[in-house]
Amino acid sequence: MANQASLIEQEPLVVHTRPVIEMDDEQFFQFCRLNGDLQIERTAEGDIIIMAPEAGSTGRGSSKLNTLFDQWSERDGTGQVFGSSTGFKLPNGATRSPDVAWVRNERIDALTDEQWQKFLPLCPDFVLELRSPSDSVGNLQKKMDEYRQNGAQLGWLLDPVNKQVHVYRQGAPAEVLDAPVTVSGEPLLRGFVLEVPQIWAVMERKKS
């Protein structure tokens, strides 16, 4: 069991730069562009986080989730969906890239053209993180709390390992749903209902 646990939960690579190297936002943006093959985030303390590439199962799950949210967003028309390649500069100084994010149109419209071409200087209204086999649940829970503390109105942490969905809302403790059939995004995501077993199913290995 110890070997299985070590395969499931692995810490990302953390690179400490301060006080030896102090990168401003533009330098960090260029650093990420120079290392475009890496999935990079930055903490509020300035540490650079380099994460492992997605496993095949997580890649399939992320693709399905983005498709579902894109389809809903087109019908709803009140905001825009972003995938895991989008960087968001949070109010606390961290730069994060949730697996799925949704931002209301009026907040996007308020951005300048220059801001639109860089990491977006805001916390999404909705964030979703899909746990990969290499992700620590504890690290993801801390990240979800960070999103909420920086203004996210709703957050979902999907854990296919334990078949759980962690729900984060402003002004309420995190709620853990065990093997839910559906999760509703109301009132923020009007009319959006996620059929959770559908996500687990696409993440399972299919043999021809």
Short mmCIF file of the C-alpha atoms (twelve columns), coordinates in Angstrom:
data_MODEL
# 
_entry.id   MODEL 
# 
loop_
_atom_site.group_PDB 
_atom_site.id 
_atom_site.type_symbol 
_atom_site.label_atom_id 
_atom_site.label_alt_id 
_atom_site.label_comp_id 
_atom_site.label_asym_id 
_atom_site.label_seq_id 
_atom_site.Cartn_x 
_atom_site.Cartn_y 
_atom_site.Cartn_z 
_atom_site.pdbx_PDB_model_num 
ATOM 1   C CA . MET A 1   0.000   0.000  0.000   1 
ATOM 2   C CA . ALA A 2   2.901   2.349  0.687   1 
ATOM 3   C CA . ASN A 3   4.099   2.069  -2.910  1 
ATOM 4   C CA . GLN A 4   0.570   2.731  -4.188  1 
ATOM 5   C CA . ALA A 5   0.241   5.816  -1.983  1 
ATOM 6   C CA . SER A 6   3.573   7.169  -3.198  1 
ATOM 7   C CA . LEU A 7   2.368   6.832  -6.783  1 
ATOM 8   C CA . ILE A 8   -0.909  8.586  -6.031  1 
ATOM 9   C CA . GLU A 9   0.385   11.551 -4.071  1 
ATOM 10  C CA . GLN A 10  3.562   13.296 -5.186  1 
ATOM 11  C CA . GLU A 11  4.650   16.788 -4.297  1 
ATOM 12  C CA . PRO A 12  5.249   19.217 -7.203  1 
ATOM 13  C CA . LEU A 13  8.721   20.676 -7.682  1 
ATOM 14  C CA . VAL A 14  9.085   23.885 -5.672  1 
ATOM 15  C CA . VAL A 15  11.801  26.369 -6.693  1 
ATOM 16  C CA . HIS A 16  12.623  29.026 -4.101  1 
ATOM 17  C CA . THR A 17  13.874  32.242 -5.693  1 
ATOM 18  C CA . ARG A 18  13.623  34.971 -3.056  1 
ATOM 19  C CA . PRO A 19  15.671  36.875 -1.974  1 
ATOM 20  C CA . VAL A 20  18.331  35.823 -4.514  1 
ATOM 21  C CA . ILE A 21  16.100  36.321 -7.562  1 
ATOM 22  C CA . GLU A 22  13.117  38.672 -7.545  1 
ATOM 23  C CA . MET A 23  10.968  38.393 -10.688 1 
ATOM 24  C CA . ASP A 24  8.319   40.994 -11.350 1 
ATOM 25  C CA . ASP A 25  5.099   40.068 -13.169 1 
ATOM 26  C CA . GLU A 26  6.523   40.732 -16.635 1 
ATOM 27  C CA . GLN A 27  9.664   38.700 -15.951 1 
ATOM 28  C CA . PHE A 28  7.615   35.802 -14.608 1 
ATOM 29  C CA . PHE A 29  5.363   35.949 -17.668 1 
ATOM 30  C CA . GLN A 30  8.393   35.780 -19.958 1 
ATOM 31  C CA . PHE A 31  9.881   32.978 -17.836 1 
ATOM 32  C CA . CYS A 32  6.704   30.925 -18.374 1 
ATOM 33  C CA . ARG A 33  6.788   31.648 -22.117 1 
ATOM 34  C CA . LEU A 34  10.396  30.479 -22.324 1 
ATOM 35  C CA . ASN A 35  9.384   27.249 -20.580 1 
ATOM 36  C CA . GLY A 36  6.104   26.731 -22.394 1 
ATOM 37  C CA . ASP A 37  6.309   22.931 -22.140 1 
ATOM 38  C CA . LEU A 38  6.100   23.140 -18.347 1 
ATOM 39  C CA . GLN A 39  3.016   23.697 -16.214 1 
ATOM 40  C CA . ILE A 40  4.096   26.522 -13.914 1 
ATOM 41  C CA . GLU A 41  2.401   28.410 -11.101 1 
ATOM 42  C CA . ARG A 42  3.735   30.891 -8.537  1 
ATOM 43  C CA . THR A 43  2.757   31.183 -4.888  1 
ATOM 44  C CA . ALA A 44  2.008   34.407 -3.043  1 
ATOM 45  C CA . GLU A 45  5.460   34.059 -1.436  1 
ATOM 46  C CA . GLY A 46  7.147   33.990 -4.852  1 
ATOM 47  C CA . ASP A 47  7.981   30.277 -4.979  1 
ATOM 48  C CA . ILE A 48  7.754   28.739 -8.455  1 
ATOM 49  C CA . ILE A 49  5.729   25.531 -8.639  1 
ATOM 50  C CA . ILE A 50  6.450   23.107 -11.486 1 
ATOM 51  C CA . MET A 51  3.815   20.409 -11.778 1 
ATOM 52  C CA . ALA A 52  3.889   17.058 -13.516 1 
ATOM 53  C CA . PRO A 53  2.112   16.707 -16.872 1 
ATOM 54  C CA . GLU A 54  -1.426  15.367 -16.721 1 
ATOM 55  C CA . ALA A 55  -1.942  11.619 -16.668 1 
ATOM 56  C CA . GLY A 56  -3.961  10.163 -19.519 1 
ATOM 57  C CA . SER A 57  -7.015  9.744  -17.300 1 
ATOM 58  C CA . THR A 58  -6.870  13.337 -16.060 1 
ATOM 59  C CA . GLY A 59  -6.332  14.672 -19.559 1 
ATOM 60  C CA . ARG A 60  -9.504  12.933 -20.727 1 
ATOM 61  C CA . GLY A 61  -11.426 14.243 -17.717 1 
ATOM 62  C CA . SER A 62  -10.184 17.804 -18.213 1 
ATOM 63  C CA . SER A 63  -11.084 17.705 -21.900 1 
ATOM 64  C CA . LYS A 64  -14.619 16.526 -21.140 1 
ATOM 65  C CA . LEU A 65  -15.102 19.135 -18.404 1 
ATOM 66  C CA . ASN A 66  -13.985 21.988 -20.643 1 
ATOM 67  C CA . THR A 67  -16.349 20.795 -23.385 1 
ATOM 68  C CA . LEU A 68  -19.301 20.684 -20.974 1 
ATOM 69  C CA . PHE A 69  -18.562 24.125 -19.552 1 
ATOM 70  C CA . ASP A 70  -17.999 25.628 -23.012 1 
ATOM 71  C CA . GLN A 71  -21.352 24.292 -24.217 1 
ATOM 72  C CA . TRP A 72  -23.124 25.662 -21.153 1 
ATOM 73  C CA . SER A 73  -21.340 29.023 -21.391 1 
ATOM 74  C CA . GLU A 74  -22.388 29.468 -25.018 1 
ATOM 75  C CA . ARG A 75  -26.009 28.966 -24.006 1 
ATOM 76  C CA . ASP A 76  -25.776 31.114 -20.873 1 
ATOM 77  C CA . GLY A 77  -23.906 34.037 -22.412 1 
ATOM 78  C CA . THR A 78  -22.970 35.813 -19.165 1 
ATOM 79  C CA . GLY A 79  -19.318 34.818 -18.917 1 
ATOM 80  C CA . GLN A 80  -16.309 33.103 -20.473 1 
ATOM 81  C CA . VAL A 81  -14.669 29.728 -19.787 1 
ATOM 82  C CA . PHE A 82  -10.886 29.273 -19.577 1 
ATOM 83  C CA . GLY A 83  -8.821  26.077 -19.603 1 
ATOM 84  C CA . SER A 84  -5.804  24.970 -17.609 1 
ATOM 85  C CA . SER A 85  -3.312  26.887 -19.768 1 
ATOM 86  C CA . THR A 86  -4.648  30.249 -18.550 1 
ATOM 87  C CA . GLY A 87  -2.768  32.030 -15.788 1 
ATOM 88  C CA . PHE A 88  -4.633  34.188 -13.265 1 
ATOM 89  C CA . LYS A 89  -2.781  36.724 -11.103 1 
ATOM 90  C CA . LEU A 90  -4.684  36.609 -7.814  1 
ATOM 91  C CA . PRO A 91  -5.014  39.615 -5.473  1 
ATOM 92  C CA . ASN A 92  -2.563  37.985 -3.009  1 
ATOM 93  C CA . GLY A 93  0.173   37.909 -5.685  1 
ATOM 94  C CA . ALA A 94  -0.046  34.218 -6.573  1 
ATOM 95  C CA . THR A 95  -0.382  33.104 -10.187 1 
ATOM 96  C CA . ARG A 96  -2.607  30.059 -10.578 1 
ATOM 97  C CA . SER A 97  -3.999  28.002 -13.470 1 
ATOM 98  C CA . PRO A 98  -7.162  26.109 -12.487 1 
ATOM 99  C CA . ASP A 99  -8.246  23.220 -14.697 1 
ATOM 100 C CA . VAL A 100 -11.477 25.078 -15.496 1 
ATOM 101 C CA . ALA A 101 -12.305 28.713 -14.753 1 
ATOM 102 C CA . TRP A 102 -15.293 30.928 -15.505 1 
ATOM 103 C CA . VAL A 103 -15.328 34.730 -15.372 1 
ATOM 104 C CA . ARG A 104 -18.286 37.082 -15.769 1 
ATOM 105 C CA . ASN A 105 -18.290 39.167 -18.960 1 
ATOM 106 C CA . GLU A 106 -18.297 42.525 -17.186 1 
ATOM 107 C CA . ARG A 107 -15.024 41.674 -15.453 1 
ATOM 108 C CA . ILE A 108 -13.420 40.612 -18.723 1 
ATOM 109 C CA . ASP A 109 -14.688 43.753 -20.464 1 
ATOM 110 C CA . ALA A 110 -12.992 45.874 -17.784 1 
ATOM 111 C CA . LEU A 111 -9.539  44.513 -18.710 1 
ATOM 112 C CA . THR A 112 -7.217  46.536 -20.914 1 
ATOM 113 C CA . ASP A 113 -5.881  45.061 -24.160 1 
ATOM 114 C CA . GLU A 114 -2.473  44.687 -22.511 1 
ATOM 115 C CA . GLN A 115 -3.938  42.817 -19.547 1 
ATOM 116 C CA . TRP A 116 -5.856  40.522 -21.896 1 
ATOM 117 C CA . GLN A 117 -2.570  39.494 -23.531 1 
ATOM 118 C CA . LYS A 118 -0.910  38.536 -20.208 1 
ATOM 119 C CA . PHE A 119 -1.886  36.541 -17.119 1 
ATOM 120 C CA . LEU A 120 -5.324  37.852 -16.219 1 
ATOM 121 C CA . PRO A 121 -5.141  40.095 -13.096 1 
ATOM 122 C CA . LEU A 122 -8.151  38.671 -11.289 1 
ATOM 123 C CA . CYS A 123 -9.506  35.664 -9.446  1 
ATOM 124 C CA . PRO A 124 -12.114 33.753 -11.467 1 
ATOM 125 C CA . ASP A 125 -15.706 33.732 -10.251 1 
ATOM 126 C CA . PHE A 126 -15.717 29.932 -10.545 1 
ATOM 127 C CA . VAL A 127 -12.782 27.525 -10.395 1 
ATOM 128 C CA . LEU A 128 -12.501 23.766 -10.788 1 
ATOM 129 C CA . GLU A 129 -9.554  21.538 -10.002 1 
ATOM 130 C CA . LEU A 130 -9.502  17.896 -11.121 1 
ATOM 131 C CA . ARG A 131 -7.264  15.721 -9.001  1 
ATOM 132 C CA . SER A 132 -4.589  13.856 -10.930 1 
ATOM 133 C CA . PRO A 133 -3.048  10.603 -9.591  1 
ATOM 134 C CA . SER A 134 0.071   12.632 -8.763  1 
ATOM 135 C CA . ASP A 135 -1.787  15.358 -6.833  1 
ATOM 136 C CA . SER A 136 -1.911  15.634 -3.055  1 
ATOM 137 C CA . VAL A 137 -5.456  16.233 -1.819  1 
ATOM 138 C CA . GLY A 138 -4.068  18.476 0.921   1 
ATOM 139 C CA . ASN A 139 -2.301  20.735 -1.579  1 
ATOM 140 C CA . LEU A 140 -5.422  21.004 -3.706  1 
ATOM 141 C CA . GLN A 141 -7.563  21.850 -0.677  1 
ATOM 142 C CA . LYS A 142 -5.159  24.661 0.215   1 
ATOM 143 C CA . LYS A 143 -5.347  25.931 -3.364  1 
ATOM 144 C CA . MET A 144 -9.168  25.887 -3.267  1 
ATOM 145 C CA . ASP A 145 -9.116  27.839 -0.009  1 
ATOM 146 C CA . GLU A 146 -6.775  30.347 -1.650  1 
ATOM 147 C CA . TYR A 147 -9.184  30.835 -4.547  1 
ATOM 148 C CA . ARG A 148 -12.039 31.440 -2.125  1 
ATOM 149 C CA . GLN A 149 -10.011 33.859 0.006   1 
ATOM 150 C CA . ASN A 150 -9.143  35.806 -3.151  1 
ATOM 151 C CA . GLY A 151 -12.728 36.205 -4.292  1 
ATOM 152 C CA . ALA A 152 -13.908 33.030 -6.059  1 
ATOM 153 C CA . GLN A 153 -17.642 32.666 -5.455  1 
ATOM 154 C CA . LEU A 154 -17.740 28.935 -6.155  1 
ATOM 155 C CA . GLY A 155 -15.125 26.209 -6.405  1 
ATOM 156 C CA . TRP A 156 -15.241 22.499 -7.110  1 
ATOM 157 C CA . LEU A 157 -12.465 20.024 -6.361  1 
ATOM 158 C CA . LEU A 158 -13.156 16.746 -8.151  1 
ATOM 159 C CA . ASP A 159 -11.397 13.743 -6.607  1 
ATOM 160 C CA . PRO A 160 -11.807 10.644 -8.813  1 
ATOM 161 C CA . VAL A 161 -9.601  8.585  -6.489  1 
ATOM 162 C CA . ASN A 162 -12.121 8.826  -3.639  1 
ATOM 163 C CA . LYS A 163 -15.168 9.548  -5.844  1 
ATOM 164 C CA . GLN A 164 -15.746 12.831 -3.998  1 
ATOM 165 C CA . VAL A 165 -16.544 16.425 -4.904  1 
ATOM 166 C CA . HIS A 166 -15.420 19.200 -2.528  1 
ATOM 167 C CA . VAL A 167 -17.600 22.306 -2.824  1 
ATOM 168 C CA . TYR A 168 -16.298 25.742 -1.793  1 
ATOM 169 C CA . ARG A 169 -18.615 28.756 -1.440  1 
ATOM 170 C CA . GLN A 170 -18.143 32.210 0.019   1 
ATOM 171 C CA . GLY A 171 -19.186 32.449 3.683   1 
ATOM 172 C CA . ALA A 172 -19.602 28.697 4.164   1 
ATOM 173 C CA . PRO A 173 -17.339 25.814 5.209   1 
ATOM 174 C CA . ALA A 174 -16.147 23.449 2.503   1 
ATOM 175 C CA . GLU A 175 -18.618 20.641 1.828   1 
ATOM 176 C CA . VAL A 176 -17.514 17.147 0.820   1 
ATOM 177 C CA . LEU A 177 -19.980 15.156 -1.292  1 
ATOM 178 C CA . ASP A 178 -19.424 11.388 -1.339  1 
ATOM 179 C CA . ALA A 179 -20.188 9.728  -4.682  1 
ATOM 180 C CA . PRO A 180 -22.648 12.424 -5.823  1 
ATOM 181 C CA . VAL A 181 -24.743 11.791 -8.912  1 
ATOM 182 C CA . THR A 182 -24.998 15.483 -9.783  1 
ATOM 183 C CA . VAL A 183 -23.594 18.799 -8.561  1 
ATOM 184 C CA . SER A 184 -25.427 22.054 -9.241  1 
ATOM 185 C CA . GLY A 185 -23.669 25.332 -10.002 1 
ATOM 186 C CA . GLU A 186 -26.650 27.438 -8.919  1 
ATOM 187 C CA . PRO A 187 -27.013 30.291 -8.330  1 
ATOM 188 C CA . LEU A 188 -23.711 31.424 -9.887  1 
ATOM 189 C CA . LEU A 189 -23.677 29.038 -12.853 1 
ATOM 190 C CA . ARG A 190 -27.299 29.350 -13.846 1 
ATOM 191 C CA . GLY A 191 -28.738 26.092 -15.096 1 
ATOM 192 C CA . PHE A 192 -25.442 24.186 -14.981 1 
ATOM 193 C CA . VAL A 193 -25.618 20.696 -13.490 1 
ATOM 194 C CA . LEU A 194 -22.599 18.387 -13.652 1 
ATOM 195 C CA . GLU A 195 -23.329 14.688 -13.981 1 
ATOM 196 C CA . VAL A 196 -20.362 13.496 -11.961 1 
ATOM 197 C CA . PRO A 197 -20.351 9.766  -12.928 1 
ATOM 198 C CA . GLN A 198 -19.964 10.914 -16.541 1 
ATOM 199 C CA . ILE A 199 -16.574 12.399 -15.621 1 
ATOM 200 C CA . TRP A 200 -15.455 9.310  -13.731 1 
ATOM 201 C CA . ALA A 201 -16.499 7.175  -16.725 1 
ATOM 202 C CA . VAL A 202 -14.418 9.076  -19.310 1 
ATOM 203 C CA . MET A 203 -11.405 8.824  -17.004 1 
ATOM 204 C CA . GLU A 204 -11.554 5.036  -16.877 1 
ATOM 205 C CA . ARG A 205 -9.299  3.099  -19.216 1 
ATOM 206 C CA . LYS A 206 -11.134 1.939  -22.339 1 
ATOM 207 C CA . LYS A 207 -9.909  -1.200 -24.132 1 
ATOM 208 C CA . SER A 208 -10.904 -1.918 -27.728 1 
# 
